[in-house]
Amino acid sequence: MSIAQLIQNAWNTQAKWLIVLRPFSWLYRAGFLLNKKLYQMGLKSTYQAPVPVMVIGNITVGGSGKTPLLIELVNHLHSHNIRVGVISRGYGGKGPFPAYVDLDAVPDVVGDEPCLIVQSTGVPMVVGSNRQRSIELLLASHSLDLIISDDGLQHWALARQIEWIVLDQNRGLGNQKLLPEGYLREPVSRLATGTVIEHATHPHSDLHMHLQAAAPYLLNAVPAQSFNYNDSFYAVVGIGFPQRFYKTLESIGVDEFQCHEFPDHHDYEIEDLQFDDHHPIITTEKDAVKILPLLKQNPDFNREIWVVPVESVLSPQCYAVLHQQLQQFGIDIS
């Protein structure tokens, strides 16, 4: 087990030994606050885009459900003829950056989540660590009303007009400690500065979302009848919070599965999909975009790989708040 996985497991179980990392959390906090202060004082420059920018992010490390949320918002905006573009860090991609993401883009170059976003929405998208260069490249070929930044909540070099912070109540805030003692990127007080979208099955807020699973589909072209919910599966996942996927499987009636977890944004190899028997694999759409190129490179691979698609279901109040926020910047949704 890698150190990253060890710490991830400790975060999820709130292991007592994490207290030994507290001095490093103090250093992280000091560095974080100093960097933020330098931007606030103008000693570090902030880029103001020529169109409104909306950041969708979280204050925790790992998955919170923001990618399905972003996909739903893009599709919603498209349905109202709002011209929207997306930028992202492109984590896991090797570049060169900035890189335009289209339907032919591959995860090795641009990252797995950008591929999934573009495949799901067709939105114009550019990835790279320099958000200014990404926006400039995006606007060079597209006239846009709004730019959504996938993550980047802590990227103070980018000015933003709207912030949505996804708070996953299924995972919670752990021990509420900053990295690396806990999995918080920012103090809990940060939640008071943005629009918090509660990701929960039983929410306490009017602004909430949940993920709804659809029928699994077969990723590879192997002989198969229909999906057998009573089959025994290998659950292969490389996401920030794999327990959410396991709960999704149980919610759709899949109870027999062996967990095979990899780090978030894992670079899959065909060996990761090899097992001693012929039981099928079941995985997420995010993992599927990285697995599919492997299947094309290994046409003899004949194990069934099933993908569970999910979509974000938002409360009506989320859309109402979005429309109000956009209207403040001259973007009317009728």
C-alpha positions as CSV (number, residue, x, y, z in Angstrom):
1,M,0.0,0.0,0.0
2,S,1.3,3.4,-1.0
3,I,1.8,6.2,1.5
4,A,-1.0,8.2,-0.2
5,Q,-3.4,5.3,0.2
6,L,-2.4,4.8,3.8
7,I,-3.2,8.4,4.6
8,Q,-6.4,8.3,2.6
9,N,-7.6,5.3,4.6
10,A,-6.6,7.0,7.9
11,W,-8.6,10.1,6.9
12,N,-11.6,7.9,6.1
13,T,-11.4,6.2,9.5
14,Q,-10.2,9.2,11.4
15,A,-7.3,7.2,12.7
16,K,-5.8,8.5,16.0
17,W,-2.2,8.3,14.7
18,L,-2.9,11.3,12.3
19,I,-2.1,13.6,15.3
20,V,1.6,13.0,14.6
21,L,1.1,15.0,11.3
22,R,-0.2,18.1,13.2
23,P,3.0,20.1,12.9
24,F,2.8,19.7,9.1
25,S,-0.8,20.9,9.2
26,W,0.4,24.0,11.1
27,L,3.0,24.6,8.3
28,Y,0.3,24.1,5.7
29,R,-2.0,26.6,7.3
30,A,0.7,29.2,7.7
31,G,1.7,28.8,4.0
32,F,-1.9,28.8,2.8
33,L,-2.8,32.0,4.8
34,L,0.3,33.8,3.8
35,N,-0.3,33.0,0.1
36,K,-3.9,34.2,0.4
37,K,-2.9,37.4,2.1
38,L,-0.4,38.2,-0.6
39,Y,-3.2,38.1,-3.2
40,Q,-5.5,40.2,-1.0
41,M,-2.8,42.8,-0.5
42,G,-2.1,42.9,-4.3
43,L,1.5,41.7,-3.9
44,K,0.5,38.8,-6.1
45,S,-1.6,39.6,-9.2
46,T,-5.0,38.2,-9.9
47,Y,-6.4,37.7,-13.4
48,Q,-9.8,39.2,-14.1
49,A,-11.4,37.4,-17.1
50,P,-13.4,39.5,-19.6
51,V,-16.5,37.3,-18.9
52,P,-17.9,36.2,-15.6
53,V,-16.2,33.2,-14.0
54,M,-18.0,30.6,-11.8
55,V,-15.8,28.3,-9.7
56,I,-17.1,24.9,-8.6
57,G,-14.9,23.3,-6.0
58,N,-14.7,22.0,-2.5
59,I,-12.6,22.4,0.7
60,T,-11.7,18.7,0.9
61,V,-9.3,16.5,-0.8
62,G,-10.9,13.8,-2.9
63,G,-14.3,13.4,-4.5
64,S,-17.3,15.4,-3.5
65,G,-19.5,15.0,-6.5
66,K,-18.6,18.3,-8.2
67,T,-17.9,16.8,-11.6
68,P,-21.5,15.4,-12.0
69,L,-22.7,18.7,-10.7
70,L,-20.7,20.6,-13.3
71,I,-22.0,18.4,-16.1
72,E,-25.6,19.0,-15.0
73,L,-25.1,22.8,-14.8
74,V,-23.4,22.9,-18.3
75,N,-26.3,20.9,-19.8
76,H,-28.8,23.1,-18.0
77,L,-27.1,26.3,-19.3
78,H,-26.9,24.9,-22.8
79,S,-30.7,24.2,-22.7
80,H,-31.2,27.9,-22.1
81,N,-28.8,28.9,-24.9
82,I,-26.2,30.2,-22.5
83,R,-22.7,30.0,-24.1
84,V,-20.5,28.4,-21.5
85,G,-17.0,27.2,-21.5
86,V,-15.0,25.2,-18.9
87,I,-11.5,25.3,-17.7
88,S,-9.7,22.8,-15.4
89,R,-6.3,22.0,-14.0
90,G,-6.3,18.7,-16.0
91,Y,-5.0,16.7,-13.1
92,G,-3.4,13.4,-14.2
93,G,-2.8,14.7,-17.8
94,K,0.7,15.1,-19.1
95,G,0.0,18.0,-21.5
96,P,1.5,20.0,-23.0
97,F,-0.6,22.7,-21.5
98,P,-2.8,24.6,-22.1
99,A,-4.6,21.9,-24.0
100,Y,-7.9,22.0,-25.8
101,V,-10.2,19.1,-24.9
102,D,-12.3,17.7,-27.7
103,L,-14.0,14.3,-28.2
104,D,-10.8,12.8,-29.5
105,A,-8.8,13.9,-26.4
106,V,-7.2,11.2,-24.3
107,P,-6.9,11.1,-20.5
108,D,-3.1,10.7,-20.6
109,V,-2.9,14.1,-22.2
110,V,-5.7,16.2,-20.6
111,G,-6.9,14.1,-17.6
112,D,-9.8,11.8,-17.0
113,E,-12.4,14.2,-15.6
114,P,-12.1,16.7,-18.6
115,C,-12.6,13.8,-21.0
116,L,-15.7,12.8,-19.2
117,I,-17.0,16.4,-19.0
118,V,-16.6,16.9,-22.8
119,Q,-18.0,13.5,-23.7
120,S,-21.1,14.2,-21.6
121,T,-21.7,17.8,-22.7
122,G,-19.8,18.8,-25.8
123,V,-18.7,22.0,-24.0
124,P,-15.7,23.9,-25.2
125,M,-12.9,23.2,-22.6
126,V,-9.3,23.9,-22.0
127,V,-7.1,22.5,-19.3
128,G,-3.8,23.7,-17.7
129,S,-2.4,25.0,-14.4
130,N,-2.3,28.5,-15.7
131,R,-5.9,29.5,-15.7
132,Q,-5.3,32.8,-17.5
133,R,-3.7,31.1,-20.4
134,S,-6.5,28.5,-20.5
135,I,-9.2,31.2,-20.6
136,E,-7.3,33.2,-23.3
137,L,-7.1,30.1,-25.4
138,L,-10.8,29.3,-24.9
139,L,-11.9,32.8,-25.8
140,A,-9.6,32.9,-28.8
141,S,-12.0,30.6,-30.6
142,H,-15.3,30.9,-28.7
143,S,-17.6,33.7,-27.8
144,L,-18.8,32.9,-24.3
145,D,-21.3,34.3,-21.8
146,L,-19.8,32.4,-18.8
147,I,-16.7,30.3,-17.9
148,I,-16.9,27.6,-15.3
149,S,-13.8,26.6,-13.5
150,D,-13.7,22.9,-12.5
151,D,-12.1,23.1,-9.1
152,G,-9.7,26.0,-8.4
153,L,-11.5,27.2,-5.3
154,Q,-8.1,27.8,-3.7
155,H,-6.5,29.2,-6.9
156,W,-6.4,32.9,-5.8
157,A,-4.7,34.0,-9.1
158,L,-8.1,33.7,-10.8
159,A,-10.8,36.2,-9.9
160,R,-14.2,34.8,-9.8
161,Q,-17.7,36.2,-9.5
162,I,-19.5,33.1,-8.3
163,E,-18.3,30.3,-6.0
164,W,-20.2,27.1,-5.5
165,I,-18.7,24.8,-2.7
166,V,-19.8,21.2,-2.8
167,L,-20.1,19.7,0.7
168,D,-20.4,15.9,0.7
169,Q,-22.3,15.0,3.8
170,N,-21.8,11.3,3.1
171,R,-18.1,11.8,3.7
172,G,-18.3,14.8,6.0
173,L,-15.4,16.8,7.1
174,G,-13.5,14.0,8.9
175,N,-11.6,15.3,11.9
176,Q,-12.0,18.9,10.6
177,K,-8.2,19.2,10.4
178,L,-6.2,20.8,7.6
179,L,-3.8,18.8,5.4
180,P,-2.2,16.4,6.1
181,E,-3.6,15.6,9.6
182,G,-7.1,15.8,8.0
183,Y,-8.3,16.2,4.4
184,L,-9.4,19.8,4.5
185,R,-7.8,22.2,2.0
186,E,-9.2,25.2,3.9
187,P,-10.7,25.8,7.3
188,V,-14.4,25.0,7.9
189,S,-15.0,28.8,8.1
190,R,-14.5,28.9,4.3
191,L,-18.0,27.5,3.9
192,A,-19.4,30.9,5.0
193,T,-17.9,32.7,2.0
194,G,-19.5,30.8,-0.9
195,T,-22.7,29.1,-2.1
196,V,-22.7,25.7,-0.3
197,I,-24.4,22.9,-2.2
198,E,-25.1,20.0,0.2
199,H,-24.4,16.6,-1.4
200,A,-26.6,14.3,0.7
201,T,-29.4,11.7,0.5
202,H,-31.2,13.4,3.4
203,P,-30.2,17.0,3.2
204,H,-30.6,19.8,5.8
205,S,-30.4,22.6,3.3
206,D,-32.6,23.9,0.5
207,L,-29.5,23.9,-1.7
208,H,-28.7,20.3,-2.2
209,M,-28.0,17.6,-4.7
210,H,-27.7,13.8,-4.9
211,L,-26.3,11.4,-7.5
212,Q,-28.8,9.2,-9.3
213,A,-27.5,6.0,-10.9
214,A,-28.8,4.8,-14.3
215,A,-28.7,1.3,-15.8
216,P,-25.1,-0.1,-16.2
217,Y,-23.8,-0.3,-19.7
218,L,-21.2,-2.5,-21.3
219,L,-17.9,-0.7,-22.0
220,N,-16.3,-3.4,-24.2
221,A,-17.6,-5.3,-27.2
222,V,-17.8,-8.8,-25.7
223,P,-20.6,-11.3,-26.0
224,A,-23.1,-10.6,-23.2
225,Q,-26.8,-10.9,-22.6
226,S,-28.1,-8.3,-20.2
227,F,-26.7,-7.0,-16.9
228,N,-27.1,-9.5,-14.1
229,Y,-27.6,-7.8,-10.8
230,N,-27.0,-11.0,-9.0
231,D,-23.6,-11.7,-10.6
232,S,-20.4,-11.4,-8.6
233,F,-18.3,-8.4,-9.7
234,Y,-14.8,-6.9,-9.3
235,A,-15.5,-3.3,-8.3
236,V,-12.5,-1.5,-9.9
237,V,-12.2,2.2,-8.9
238,G,-9.7,5.0,-8.9
239,I,-11.6,7.9,-7.4
240,G,-11.2,10.1,-4.4
241,F,-13.9,8.5,-2.3
242,P,-14.6,4.9,-3.5
243,Q,-17.1,4.2,-0.7
244,R,-19.6,6.4,-2.5
245,F,-19.4,4.1,-5.5
246,Y,-19.9,1.0,-3.3
247,K,-23.0,2.6,-1.9
248,T,-24.2,3.3,-5.4
249,L,-23.8,-0.3,-6.3
250,E,-25.8,-1.4,-3.3
251,S,-28.5,1.2,-4.1
252,I,-29.1,-0.4,-7.6
253,G,-29.1,-3.9,-6.2
254,V,-25.5,-5.1,-6.7
255,D,-24.5,-6.7,-3.5
256,E,-21.8,-9.2,-4.5
257,F,-18.5,-7.4,-5.4
258,Q,-14.9,-7.4,-4.4
259,C,-13.3,-4.0,-3.9
260,H,-10.2,-3.1,-5.9
261,E,-9.2,0.4,-5.1
262,F,-6.6,2.6,-6.8
263,P,-5.5,6.2,-6.1
264,D,-7.6,9.0,-7.5
265,H,-6.8,9.6,-11.2
266,H,-5.0,6.3,-11.4
267,D,-3.2,5.5,-14.7
268,Y,-4.5,2.0,-15.4
269,E,-2.6,-0.8,-17.0
270,I,-4.2,-3.9,-18.4
271,E,-2.8,-5.9,-15.5
272,D,-5.1,-4.0,-13.2
273,L,-8.0,-5.6,-14.9
274,Q,-6.7,-9.2,-14.8
275,F,-8.1,-11.7,-12.3
276,D,-7.9,-15.4,-11.9
277,D,-11.5,-16.1,-12.9
278,H,-14.0,-14.6,-15.4
279,H,-16.2,-12.6,-13.2
280,P,-17.1,-9.2,-14.7
281,I,-15.7,-5.9,-13.7
282,I,-17.9,-2.9,-12.7
283,T,-16.6,0.6,-12.5
284,T,-17.4,4.3,-12.7
285,E,-17.6,6.5,-15.8
286,K,-14.6,8.5,-14.6
287,D,-12.5,5.2,-14.6
288,A,-14.1,4.1,-17.9
289,V,-12.6,7.0,-19.9
290,K,-9.1,5.7,-18.8
291,I,-9.9,2.0,-19.2
292,L,-11.3,2.3,-22.7
293,P,-8.0,3.2,-24.4
294,L,-6.5,0.1,-22.8
295,L,-9.2,-2.1,-24.3
296,K,-8.5,-0.6,-27.8
297,Q,-4.8,-1.5,-27.3
298,N,-5.7,-5.0,-26.1
299,P,-8.4,-6.3,-28.4
300,D,-8.1,-9.8,-27.1
301,F,-9.3,-8.8,-23.6
302,N,-12.6,-10.5,-23.2
303,R,-13.8,-9.9,-19.7
304,E,-17.1,-7.9,-19.3
305,I,-16.6,-4.4,-18.0
306,W,-19.8,-2.7,-16.9
307,V,-20.0,1.0,-16.2
308,V,-22.5,2.7,-13.8
309,P,-23.4,6.1,-15.1
310,V,-24.6,8.7,-12.5
311,E,-26.2,12.1,-12.9
312,S,-26.5,14.9,-10.5
313,V,-30.1,15.7,-9.4
314,L,-30.3,19.3,-8.0
315,S,-33.0,20.8,-5.9
316,P,-35.1,23.5,-7.6
317,Q,-33.6,26.1,-5.3
318,C,-30.2,25.4,-6.8
319,Y,-31.4,26.5,-10.2
320,A,-33.2,29.5,-8.7
321,V,-30.0,30.7,-7.0
322,L,-28.0,30.1,-10.1
323,H,-30.3,32.2,-12.2
324,Q,-30.3,35.0,-9.7
325,Q,-26.5,35.0,-9.5
326,L,-26.1,35.0,-13.3
327,Q,-28.6,37.8,-13.6
328,Q,-26.4,40.0,-11.5
329,F,-23.8,39.8,-14.3
330,G,-26.2,40.4,-17.1
331,I,-26.8,36.7,-18.0
332,D,-30.6,36.3,-18.2
333,I,-32.1,32.8,-18.2
334,S,-35.7,32.8,-19.4
